[in-house]
Amino acid sequence: MHDLLIRNAIVVTGDAAGTVHPAGGLAVSDGVIDIVGNTDGISARETVDAGGMILIPGLVNAHCHAADSLFRGLVEDLPLEPWLQTVWKAEAAILNRETCELGATLGLAELVLGGVTTTLDMFWHPEATVAAARRLGVRVGTGGIFFDAPGTDGATPASRAEAAEAFFTAHRDAPDIIPGTFPHGTYTVGPEGLKTAKAIADRHDALFHTHAAETEFEQADITRRYGRSVIRHLDALGLLDRRTLLAHCVWLDDEEIALLARSGTAVVHNPVSNLKLASGIARIPDLLAAGIPVALGTDGAISGNDLDLWMALRLAATLHKGATRRADAVTTHQAFAMATLTGARALGAEDRIGSLEPGKAADMVLISTDRAHAVPLFDPLTHLVYSTAKSDVVHVWVGGEAVVRDGGLVRHDLRETMAAVRDLTPAIAASIA
């Protein structure tokens, strides 16, 4: 007998073929998907009648700074470089292990309530992010942060390398953690630090994730320092390969796109943050045409003001149509894959998550179709990409365990977290006064 049976659902599997079961179901045993599609005659200890809702894979947010939710709306109407200076001032005044966990809990709660079951998170005190994720029951990718300056945690480059190794030791076999190394960027981490971070990741066949080519200023700065652009700099250091994931990549030329394609490097598109910080519009259609895996991210709530992957998804599908004046610049299937299967691939976790297929973890989301904007429903994939909102998420499972039920968290009382953040708000406001 199965542990969980979901029946009477429109099952959008998110697999490579784009398989949809208009009247299907799914069975789960021991946290793993057993059957997808026809579940007639199947019995289970728990049965959920979806009532015609849409069942999808748990969404993958491939670039986030969840704990920066503490600073939502604090710094506005500035481009990235001066914006960062203010952000870092606030972080230095407020962040420690405890407040990072508080902020990560708030941010990851917002994400899972919107159907995100796996988040790749780059932030100070990664163990705080792990604790927050486990409190909520979600998966998280994180690990050692690399930053040449002391940063808010006061660590040195040598101690950062030690901490990164220790993170792998602690979490290499954890099914809910995707460990990696996370240097902030080429303008905050020198060549030796970048190579150290990559070497550690390579020893563990793990992810190497960094910001890259986010702004025109960054490109000019790195070119001035090293005589080559950001992507060429990373390539010259031997840092581009199938386990490298670069956030943003807004400012690229044709040769840089070719370098990424040849190396197997993946890119995370963050359209909301890029637009709000006036960084520009990434050449996503060109990246896709070159065969580069493109995942989707929210970035932090401090730059986008919320952590809404559905908004990022809709922008990823529509923004480039307007920018290129090509209606097929990013297809519906490509956009949805950014938030599911390609996102999982970018994290090196395609074998476990990202689609509803037998043998994969039962990370699943039920989307309401009982909304004015869901009627009529001709094509579920089109509805998901162009009409669905995070408020449409009804139930969420991670590894077959319910973590959101009827739109509310199952394992954590969010009122406690929100009260603690409200208590901290005056100090946050004073940090940049």
The 8 nearest C-alpha neighbors of each residue, nearest first, counted from 0:
[[1, 43, 42, 2, 44, 41, 28, 3],
 [2, 0, 43, 28, 3, 27, 44, 26],
 [1, 3, 28, 44, 43, 27, 45, 0],
 [4, 2, 45, 27, 43, 1, 26, 46],
 [3, 5, 26, 46, 43, 25, 47, 45],
 [6, 4, 47, 25, 24, 46, 48, 26],
 [5, 7, 24, 48, 8, 49, 23, 4],
 [6, 8, 49, 50, 51, 23, 22, 48],
 [9, 7, 51, 49, 23, 52, 6, 22],
 [8, 10, 21, 53, 22, 20, 54, 23],
 [11, 9, 54, 20, 19, 8, 12, 53],
 [12, 10, 19, 55, 13, 54, 9, 18],
 [11, 13, 355, 14, 354, 18, 10, 19],
 [14, 12, 354, 17, 11, 355, 340, 15],
 [15, 13, 17, 354, 12, 16, 18, 355],
 [14, 16, 17, 13, 340, 18, 336, 354],
 [15, 17, 14, 18, 13, 12, 19, 332],
 [16, 18, 14, 15, 13, 19, 12, 332],
 [19, 17, 16, 12, 14, 11, 13, 20],
 [18, 20, 11, 10, 12, 21, 17, 9],
 [19, 21, 10, 23, 22, 9, 36, 11],
 [22, 20, 9, 23, 19, 10, 8, 11],
 [23, 21, 9, 20, 8, 7, 24, 10],
 [24, 22, 36, 20, 8, 37, 7, 10],
 [23, 25, 6, 36, 5, 38, 8, 35],
 [24, 26, 35, 5, 34, 4, 36, 6],
 [25, 27, 4, 34, 33, 3, 32, 5],
 [28, 26, 32, 3, 33, 31, 2, 1],
 [27, 29, 2, 1, 30, 31, 33, 32],
 [30, 28, 31, 27, 2, 399, 398, 1],
 [29, 31, 398, 399, 28, 361, 360, 27],
 [32, 30, 360, 361, 28, 27, 29, 359],
 [31, 33, 27, 357, 361, 358, 359, 34],
 [34, 32, 357, 27, 26, 31, 358, 28],
 [33, 35, 26, 25, 357, 32, 36, 27],
 [36, 34, 25, 24, 37, 356, 26, 357],
 [37, 35, 23, 24, 20, 38, 25, 34],
 [36, 38, 23, 39, 24, 35, 34, 25],
 [37, 39, 41, 24, 36, 40, 25, 23],
 [40, 38, 41, 37, 24, 6, 42, 23],
 [39, 41, 38, 42, 37, 43, 6, 4],
 [42, 40, 38, 39, 43, 4, 26, 1],
 [43, 41, 0, 1, 40, 44, 4, 46],
 [44, 42, 1, 2, 45, 0, 3, 4],
 [43, 45, 2, 3, 1, 46, 0, 42],
 [44, 46, 3, 43, 2, 4, 47, 1],
 [45, 47, 4, 3, 5, 43, 48, 44],
 [48, 46, 5, 49, 4, 6, 45, 3],
 [47, 49, 6, 50, 7, 5, 46, 8],
 [50, 48, 8, 52, 7, 51, 6, 47],
 [49, 51, 48, 7, 52, 8, 6, 47],
 [50, 52, 8, 49, 7, 9, 53, 368],
 [51, 53, 367, 49, 8, 368, 366, 50],
 [54, 52, 9, 366, 365, 8, 10, 55],
 [53, 55, 365, 10, 364, 9, 11, 8],
 [56, 54, 11, 364, 363, 12, 10, 53],
 [57, 55, 363, 354, 355, 353, 362, 364],
 [56, 58, 363, 362, 116, 364, 115, 114],
 [57, 59, 115, 339, 338, 116, 114, 56],
 [60, 58, 117, 338, 339, 342, 115, 118],
 [61, 59, 118, 296, 62, 295, 119, 117],
 [60, 62, 296, 119, 295, 118, 59, 342],
 [63, 61, 296, 119, 298, 60, 120, 297],
 [62, 64, 298, 120, 299, 65, 297, 119],
 [63, 65, 299, 120, 121, 67, 122, 66],
 [66, 64, 106, 103, 67, 63, 68, 299],
 [102, 67, 65, 103, 68, 99, 64, 106],
 [66, 68, 69, 65, 70, 64, 301, 299],
 [69, 67, 300, 66, 71, 70, 106, 102],
 [68, 70, 67, 102, 71, 66, 420, 301],
 [71, 69, 68, 73, 301, 67, 72, 427],
 [70, 72, 301, 68, 304, 300, 73, 69],
 [71, 73, 74, 304, 301, 70, 75, 300],
 [72, 74, 70, 71, 75, 301, 428, 86],
 [75, 73, 72, 82, 86, 85, 76, 301],
 [74, 76, 77, 73, 72, 82, 302, 276],
 [77, 75, 78, 74, 276, 275, 82, 277],
 [76, 78, 82, 75, 81, 79, 276, 74],
 [79, 77, 276, 82, 80, 277, 81, 76],
 [78, 80, 82, 276, 83, 81, 77, 278],
 [79, 81, 83, 82, 78, 84, 216, 77],
 [82, 80, 84, 83, 79, 78, 77, 85],
 [81, 83, 79, 80, 77, 85, 84, 78],
 [84, 82, 86, 80, 85, 81, 79, 87],
 [83, 85, 81, 87, 82, 86, 88, 80],
 [86, 84, 88, 83, 82, 87, 89, 81],
 [87, 85, 83, 89, 88, 84, 90, 82],
 [86, 88, 90, 84, 89, 85, 83, 91],
 [87, 89, 85, 91, 86, 90, 84, 92],
 [90, 88, 430, 86, 92, 87, 91, 431],
 [89, 91, 87, 93, 94, 92, 88, 86],
 [92, 90, 151, 88, 89, 93, 87, 94],
 [91, 93, 89, 90, 430, 94, 88, 427],
 [94, 92, 90, 91, 89, 427, 95, 98],
 [93, 95, 90, 98, 99, 91, 92, 151],
 [94, 96, 98, 97, 99, 93, 152, 151],
 [95, 97, 99, 98, 124, 127, 100, 94],
 [98, 96, 100, 99, 95, 101, 127, 94],
 [97, 99, 101, 100, 95, 94, 96, 102],
 [100, 98, 102, 96, 101, 66, 97, 95],
 [99, 101, 127, 103, 97, 98, 102, 131],
 [102, 100, 98, 104, 99, 103, 97, 105],
 [66, 101, 103, 105, 99, 69, 104, 100],
 [104, 102, 66, 65, 106, 100, 105, 101],
 [103, 105, 131, 101, 107, 102, 106, 108],
 [106, 104, 102, 108, 103, 107, 109, 101],
 [107, 105, 65, 103, 109, 108, 104, 68],
 [106, 108, 110, 104, 109, 105, 103, 111],
 [109, 107, 105, 111, 110, 106, 104, 112],
 [108, 110, 106, 112, 107, 111, 105, 113],
 [111, 109, 107, 113, 115, 108, 112, 306],
 [110, 112, 115, 114, 113, 108, 116, 109],
 [111, 113, 109, 110, 114, 108, 403, 406],
 [114, 112, 389, 111, 110, 115, 392, 109],
 [113, 115, 111, 112, 364, 58, 57, 392],
 [116, 114, 58, 111, 110, 57, 117, 59],
 [115, 117, 57, 137, 111, 58, 138, 114],
 [118, 116, 138, 59, 139, 115, 60, 137],
 [119, 117, 60, 139, 59, 61, 120, 140],
 [120, 118, 140, 61, 62, 139, 141, 63],
 [119, 121, 63, 141, 64, 140, 118, 62],
 [122, 120, 64, 141, 181, 63, 119, 144],
 [123, 121, 64, 125, 120, 124, 144, 66],
 [122, 124, 125, 144, 152, 121, 99, 151],
 [123, 125, 126, 127, 96, 122, 99, 128],
 [126, 124, 128, 127, 142, 123, 141, 122],
 [125, 127, 129, 128, 124, 130, 142, 166],
 [128, 126, 100, 130, 125, 129, 124, 99],
 [127, 129, 125, 131, 126, 130, 103, 100],
 [130, 128, 126, 132, 127, 131, 133, 125],
 [131, 129, 127, 133, 128, 132, 134, 126],
 [130, 132, 104, 128, 134, 129, 133, 100],
 [133, 131, 129, 137, 135, 134, 130, 136],
 [134, 132, 136, 130, 135, 131, 129, 137],
 [133, 135, 131, 132, 136, 130, 411, 410],
 [136, 134, 132, 133, 137, 410, 411, 131],
 [135, 137, 133, 134, 132, 402, 397, 138],
 [138, 136, 132, 116, 135, 133, 117, 397],
 [139, 137, 117, 175, 176, 116, 132, 118],
 [140, 138, 118, 176, 117, 119, 177, 141],
 [139, 141, 177, 119, 176, 178, 120, 118],
 [142, 140, 120, 178, 179, 119, 121, 125],
 [143, 141, 179, 178, 180, 125, 166, 163],
 [142, 144, 163, 180, 181, 162, 145, 159],
 [145, 143, 181, 182, 142, 180, 123, 146],
 [144, 146, 182, 181, 183, 159, 143, 147],
 [147, 145, 188, 148, 187, 183, 182, 144],
 [146, 148, 188, 156, 187, 149, 145, 189],
 [147, 149, 150, 146, 155, 187, 156, 154],
 [150, 148, 153, 154, 155, 147, 151, 152],
 [151, 149, 153, 152, 148, 154, 146, 91],
 [150, 152, 91, 153, 94, 90, 149, 95],
 [151, 153, 150, 154, 149, 123, 95, 124],
 [154, 152, 149, 150, 151, 155, 148, 91],
 [153, 155, 149, 152, 158, 159, 156, 150],
 [154, 156, 158, 157, 149, 159, 153, 147],
 [157, 155, 159, 158, 147, 160, 154, 145],
 [158, 156, 160, 159, 155, 161, 154, 162],
 [157, 159, 161, 155, 160, 156, 154, 162],
 [160, 158, 162, 156, 157, 161, 163, 155],
 [161, 159, 163, 157, 158, 162, 164, 156],
 [162, 160, 158, 164, 159, 163, 165, 157],
 [161, 163, 165, 159, 160, 164, 158, 143],
 [164, 162, 143, 160, 166, 165, 161, 159],
 [165, 163, 161, 167, 166, 162, 160, 168],
 [164, 166, 162, 168, 163, 167, 161, 169],
 [165, 167, 163, 169, 164, 168, 142, 170],
 [168, 166, 171, 170, 164, 169, 165, 178],
 [169, 167, 165, 166, 170, 171, 164, 172],
 [168, 170, 166, 167, 165, 171, 172, 173],
 [171, 169, 173, 167, 172, 168, 166, 176],
 [170, 172, 167, 173, 168, 169, 178, 176],
 [173, 171, 170, 174, 169, 176, 168, 167],
 [172, 174, 170, 176, 175, 171, 177, 169],
 [175, 173, 176, 172, 177, 138, 171, 170],
 [174, 176, 138, 173, 139, 177, 137, 133],
 [177, 175, 139, 173, 140, 174, 138, 178],
 [176, 178, 140, 139, 141, 179, 175, 346],
 [179, 177, 142, 141, 140, 176, 167, 205],
 [180, 178, 206, 142, 205, 207, 141, 200],
 [179, 181, 143, 207, 142, 196, 200, 208],
 [180, 182, 144, 208, 209, 143, 145, 207],
 [183, 181, 145, 209, 144, 184, 146, 193],
 [182, 184, 209, 210, 146, 145, 181, 187],
 [185, 183, 210, 186, 209, 187, 182, 188],
 [184, 186, 188, 187, 189, 229, 211, 221],
 [185, 187, 184, 188, 221, 189, 217, 220],
 [188, 186, 184, 185, 146, 147, 183, 189],
 [189, 187, 147, 185, 146, 192, 186, 184],
 [188, 190, 192, 191, 193, 185, 187, 147],
 [191, 189, 193, 192, 194, 188, 236, 185],
 [192, 190, 194, 193, 189, 195, 188, 196],
 [193, 191, 195, 189, 194, 190, 188, 196],
 [192, 194, 190, 196, 195, 191, 188, 197],
 [193, 195, 197, 191, 196, 192, 198, 190],
 [194, 196, 192, 198, 193, 197, 191, 199],
 [197, 195, 193, 199, 194, 198, 180, 192],
 [198, 196, 200, 194, 199, 195, 201, 207],
 [197, 199, 201, 195, 200, 196, 194, 202],
 [198, 200, 202, 196, 197, 201, 195, 203],
 [199, 201, 205, 197, 203, 198, 202, 180],
 [202, 200, 204, 198, 203, 199, 205, 197],
 [203, 201, 199, 200, 204, 198, 205, 197],
 [202, 204, 205, 201, 200, 199, 167, 171],
 [205, 203, 201, 202, 200, 206, 242, 199],
 [206, 204, 200, 203, 179, 201, 242, 178],
 [205, 207, 179, 242, 243, 200, 208, 180],
 [206, 208, 243, 180, 179, 200, 197, 181],
 [209, 207, 244, 181, 245, 243, 206, 180],
 [208, 210, 245, 182, 183, 184, 181, 246],
 [211, 209, 246, 184, 245, 183, 247, 213],
 [210, 212, 248, 213, 245, 246, 247, 184],
 [213, 211, 248, 250, 214, 249, 229, 218],
 [212, 214, 249, 247, 248, 211, 250, 278],
 [215, 213, 217, 278, 216, 212, 250, 218],
 [214, 216, 218, 217, 250, 219, 213, 212],
 [217, 215, 219, 214, 218, 220, 80, 213],
 [218, 216, 220, 214, 215, 219, 221, 212],
 [217, 219, 215, 221, 216, 220, 228, 229],
 [218, 220, 222, 216, 217, 221, 223, 215],
 [221, 219, 217, 223, 222, 218, 216, 224],
 [220, 222, 224, 223, 218, 219, 225, 228],
 [221, 223, 227, 226, 228, 219, 225, 220],
 [222, 224, 220, 221, 226, 225, 219, 227],
 [225, 223, 221, 222, 226, 220, 227, 219],
 [226, 224, 222, 227, 223, 221, 232, 228],
 [225, 227, 222, 223, 224, 228, 221, 232],
 [228, 226, 222, 225, 232, 231, 229, 221],
 [227, 229, 222, 231, 218, 230, 232, 221],
 [230, 228, 232, 231, 212, 218, 221, 233],
 [229, 231, 233, 232, 228, 255, 234, 212],
 [232, 230, 234, 228, 233, 229, 227, 235],
 [231, 233, 229, 235, 230, 234, 227, 228],
 [234, 232, 230, 236, 238, 231, 235, 229],
 [233, 235, 231, 237, 236, 232, 239, 238],
 [236, 234, 232, 237, 233, 231, 238, 230],
 [235, 237, 233, 234, 238, 232, 194, 190],
 [238, 236, 234, 235, 239, 233, 194, 240],
 [239, 237, 233, 236, 234, 240, 197, 243],
 [238, 240, 234, 262, 264, 243, 237, 233],
 [241, 239, 262, 264, 263, 243, 242, 238],
 [240, 242, 263, 264, 243, 262, 265, 239],
 [243, 241, 206, 240, 207, 205, 244, 264],
 [244, 242, 207, 264, 240, 241, 239, 208],
 [243, 245, 265, 208, 266, 264, 207, 345],
 [246, 244, 266, 209, 210, 208, 211, 267],
 [245, 247, 210, 267, 266, 211, 209, 248],
 [246, 248, 213, 268, 249, 267, 269, 211],
 [249, 247, 212, 213, 211, 250, 246, 281],
 [248, 250, 281, 213, 247, 212, 280, 251],
 [251, 249, 212, 248, 215, 214, 213, 281],
 [252, 250, 255, 249, 248, 256, 253, 212],
 [251, 253, 255, 254, 256, 250, 257, 282],
 [254, 252, 256, 255, 257, 251, 285, 258],
 [255, 253, 257, 256, 252, 258, 251, 259],
 [254, 256, 258, 257, 252, 253, 251, 230],
 [255, 257, 253, 259, 258, 254, 260, 252],
 [256, 258, 254, 260, 255, 259, 261, 253],
 [259, 257, 255, 261, 256, 260, 262, 254],
 [260, 258, 256, 264, 262, 257, 261, 263],
 [259, 261, 257, 291, 263, 258, 262, 289],
 [262, 260, 258, 259, 263, 257, 264, 240],
 [261, 263, 240, 259, 264, 260, 239, 258],
 [264, 262, 241, 240, 260, 261, 259, 265],
 [263, 265, 240, 241, 259, 243, 262, 239],
 [266, 264, 244, 292, 345, 291, 293, 245],
 [265, 267, 245, 293, 244, 246, 294, 292],
 [268, 266, 294, 246, 295, 293, 247, 245],
 [267, 269, 295, 247, 296, 270, 294, 266],
 [270, 268, 296, 297, 272, 271, 247, 273],
 [271, 269, 273, 272, 268, 274, 311, 314],
 [270, 272, 274, 273, 269, 303, 311, 275],
 [271, 273, 303, 275, 274, 302, 270, 269],
 [274, 272, 278, 270, 276, 271, 275, 279],
 [273, 275, 277, 271, 272, 276, 270, 279],
 [274, 276, 272, 277, 273, 271, 303, 302],
 [275, 277, 78, 278, 273, 274, 79, 272],
 [278, 276, 274, 275, 279, 78, 273, 79],
 [279, 277, 273, 214, 276, 274, 213, 78],
 [278, 280, 277, 273, 274, 249, 281, 214],
 [281, 279, 249, 282, 273, 274, 278, 270],
 [280, 282, 249, 283, 248, 279, 250, 247],
 [283, 281, 285, 284, 286, 280, 249, 251],
 [282, 284, 286, 285, 281, 287, 319, 268],
 [285, 283, 287, 286, 328, 282, 288, 329],
 [286, 284, 288, 283, 287, 282, 289, 256],
 [287, 285, 283, 289, 291, 288, 284, 282],
 [288, 286, 290, 284, 289, 285, 291, 283],
 [287, 289, 285, 290, 286, 284, 291, 283],
 [290, 288, 286, 287, 291, 260, 285, 257],
 [289, 291, 287, 288, 260, 292, 286, 263],
 [290, 292, 260, 286, 287, 289, 265, 293],
 [293, 291, 265, 341, 266, 290, 294, 345],
 [294, 292, 266, 267, 337, 265, 291, 341],
 [293, 295, 337, 342, 267, 341, 268, 266],
 [296, 294, 268, 267, 337, 338, 61, 60],
 [297, 295, 62, 61, 60, 269, 298, 268],
 [296, 298, 306, 269, 308, 63, 299, 62],
 [297, 299, 63, 62, 296, 64, 269, 272],
 [300, 298, 64, 63, 301, 302, 67, 65],
 [299, 301, 304, 305, 303, 68, 71, 302],
 [300, 302, 71, 299, 70, 304, 67, 303],
 [303, 301, 300, 272, 299, 304, 276, 298],
 [302, 304, 300, 272, 305, 301, 271, 299],
 [305, 303, 300, 71, 301, 72, 302, 306],
 [304, 306, 300, 303, 307, 71, 299, 301],
 [307, 305, 297, 300, 110, 308, 109, 299],
 [306, 308, 309, 310, 305, 297, 311, 389],
 [307, 309, 311, 310, 297, 312, 306, 296],
 [310, 308, 312, 311, 307, 388, 313, 389],
 [311, 309, 313, 312, 308, 307, 314, 388],
 [310, 312, 308, 314, 309, 313, 315, 271],
 [313, 311, 309, 315, 310, 314, 308, 316],
 [312, 314, 316, 310, 315, 311, 385, 384],
 [315, 313, 317, 311, 318, 316, 312, 310],
 [316, 314, 312, 313, 317, 318, 311, 334],
 [315, 317, 313, 314, 334, 329, 318, 312],
 [318, 316, 314, 320, 319, 315, 313, 321],
 [319, 317, 314, 321, 320, 315, 316, 322],
 [318, 320, 322, 321, 317, 323, 328, 329],
 [319, 321, 325, 326, 324, 328, 317, 323],
 [320, 322, 324, 319, 318, 323, 317, 325],
 [321, 323, 319, 320, 324, 318, 325, 280],
 [324, 322, 325, 320, 321, 319, 328, 326],
 [325, 323, 321, 320, 322, 326, 319, 328],
 [324, 326, 320, 323, 328, 327, 321, 319],
 [325, 327, 320, 328, 324, 329, 321, 323],
 [326, 328, 325, 329, 330, 320, 331, 324],
 [329, 327, 325, 320, 284, 326, 319, 330],
 [330, 328, 327, 316, 284, 333, 334, 331],
 [331, 329, 333, 332, 327, 334, 328, 316],
 [330, 332, 334, 333, 335, 381, 316, 384],
 [331, 333, 335, 330, 334, 336, 17, 380],
 [334, 332, 336, 330, 331, 335, 329, 337],
 [333, 335, 331, 337, 336, 316, 332, 330],
 [334, 336, 332, 337, 338, 333, 331, 384],
 [335, 337, 339, 340, 333, 341, 338, 334],
 [338, 336, 294, 341, 295, 334, 342, 335],
 [337, 339, 59, 336, 295, 335, 342, 58],
 [338, 340, 353, 336, 342, 58, 59, 337],
 [339, 341, 353, 343, 336, 342, 354, 344],
 [342, 340, 344, 337, 336, 343, 294, 339],
 [341, 343, 294, 345, 339, 340, 344, 337],
 [342, 344, 349, 348, 340, 353, 346, 341],
 [343, 345, 349, 341, 347, 346, 342, 348],
 [346, 344, 342, 343, 347, 265, 341, 244],
 [345, 347, 343, 344, 348, 342, 206, 61],
 [346, 348, 344, 345, 349, 343, 242, 206],
 [349, 347, 343, 346, 350, 351, 344, 352],
 [350, 348, 344, 343, 351, 352, 347, 353],
 [351, 349, 348, 352, 359, 347, 344, 343],
 [352, 350, 359, 349, 348, 360, 353, 358],
 [351, 353, 349, 354, 360, 359, 343, 348],
 [354, 352, 340, 339, 343, 56, 349, 57],
 [355, 353, 13, 56, 14, 12, 340, 352],
 [354, 356, 12, 56, 13, 14, 359, 357],
 [355, 357, 359, 354, 358, 32, 35, 12],
 [358, 356, 32, 33, 359, 34, 35, 355],
 [357, 359, 32, 31, 356, 33, 360, 351],
 [358, 360, 351, 357, 31, 32, 356, 352],
 [361, 359, 31, 398, 362, 351, 352, 30],
 [360, 362, 398, 399, 31, 32, 30, 363],
 [363, 361, 397, 57, 396, 398, 360, 56],
 [364, 362, 56, 57, 396, 395, 55, 361],
 [363, 365, 395, 55, 57, 54, 394, 114],
 [366, 364, 54, 394, 53, 393, 392, 52],
 [365, 367, 392, 53, 391, 52, 393, 54],
 [368, 366, 52, 391, 369, 393, 392, 365],
 [367, 369, 373, 52, 370, 366, 53, 51],
 [368, 370, 367, 373, 371, 374, 52, 372],
 [371, 369, 373, 372, 368, 374, 367, 391],
 [370, 372, 373, 374, 369, 368, 375, 386],
 [371, 373, 370, 374, 386, 387, 375, 368],
 [374, 372, 370, 368, 371, 376, 375, 369],
 [375, 373, 376, 372, 371, 370, 368, 369],
 [374, 376, 373, 377, 372, 371, 378, 368],
 [375, 377, 374, 378, 373, 379, 382, 368],
 [376, 378, 375, 379, 382, 381, 374, 380],
 [377, 379, 381, 380, 376, 382, 383, 375],
 [380, 378, 382, 381, 383, 376, 377, 53],
 [381, 379, 383, 382, 378, 384, 331, 11],
 [382, 380, 384, 378, 383, 379, 385, 331],
 [381, 383, 386, 379, 380, 385, 384, 387],
 [384, 382, 387, 380, 381, 385, 386, 379],
 [383, 385, 381, 382, 313, 386, 380, 312],
 [384, 386, 382, 313, 383, 381, 387, 316],
 [387, 385, 382, 383, 384, 388, 372, 373],
 [386, 388, 383, 382, 385, 391, 384, 389],
 [389, 387, 390, 391, 309, 386, 310, 392],
 [388, 390, 113, 391, 392, 309, 387, 307],
 [389, 391, 388, 392, 113, 406, 393, 112],
 [392, 390, 367, 389, 388, 366, 393, 387],
 [393, 391, 366, 390, 389, 113, 394, 365],
 [392, 394, 406, 405, 365, 366, 391, 367],
 [393, 395, 404, 403, 365, 405, 364, 392],
 [396, 394, 364, 403, 402, 363, 401, 114],
 [395, 397, 401, 400, 363, 399, 362, 402],
 [398, 396, 362, 399, 400, 361, 137, 116],
 [397, 399, 30, 361, 360, 362, 400, 396],
 [398, 400, 30, 361, 397, 396, 362, 401],
 [401, 399, 396, 397, 398, 402, 30, 361],
 [400, 402, 396, 403, 395, 399, 397, 404],
 [401, 403, 409, 396, 395, 408, 136, 400],
 [404, 402, 408, 395, 394, 407, 409, 401],
 [403, 405, 394, 406, 407, 409, 393, 408],
 [406, 404, 393, 407, 394, 403, 392, 408],
 [405, 407, 393, 404, 403, 394, 392, 112],
 [408, 406, 403, 404, 405, 409, 112, 393],
 [409, 407, 403, 410, 402, 411, 404, 406],
 [408, 410, 402, 403, 411, 404, 407, 401],
 [411, 409, 135, 408, 402, 134, 412, 136],
 [410, 412, 413, 408, 409, 135, 134, 415],
 [413, 411, 414, 415, 410, 408, 416, 409],
 [412, 414, 416, 415, 411, 417, 408, 108],
 [413, 415, 417, 412, 416, 418, 419, 411],
 [416, 414, 418, 413, 417, 412, 419, 411],
 [415, 417, 419, 413, 418, 414, 420, 105],
 [416, 418, 420, 414, 419, 415, 421, 413],
 [417, 419, 421, 415, 416, 420, 414, 422],
 [418, 420, 422, 416, 417, 421, 415, 423],
 [421, 419, 423, 417, 422, 418, 424, 416],
 [422, 420, 424, 418, 423, 419, 417, 425],
 [421, 423, 419, 420, 424, 418, 425, 426],
 [424, 422, 420, 421, 426, 425, 419, 427],
 [423, 425, 427, 421, 426, 422, 420, 428],
 [426, 424, 428, 427, 423, 429, 422, 421],
 [425, 427, 429, 424, 428, 423, 430, 93],
 [428, 426, 424, 430, 425, 429, 423, 93],
 [427, 429, 425, 426, 430, 424, 431, 432],
 [428, 430, 432, 426, 427, 431, 425, 424],
 [431, 429, 427, 89, 428, 432, 92, 426],
 [432, 430, 429, 89, 428, 88, 85, 427],
 [431, 429, 430, 428, 427, 89, 426, 85]]
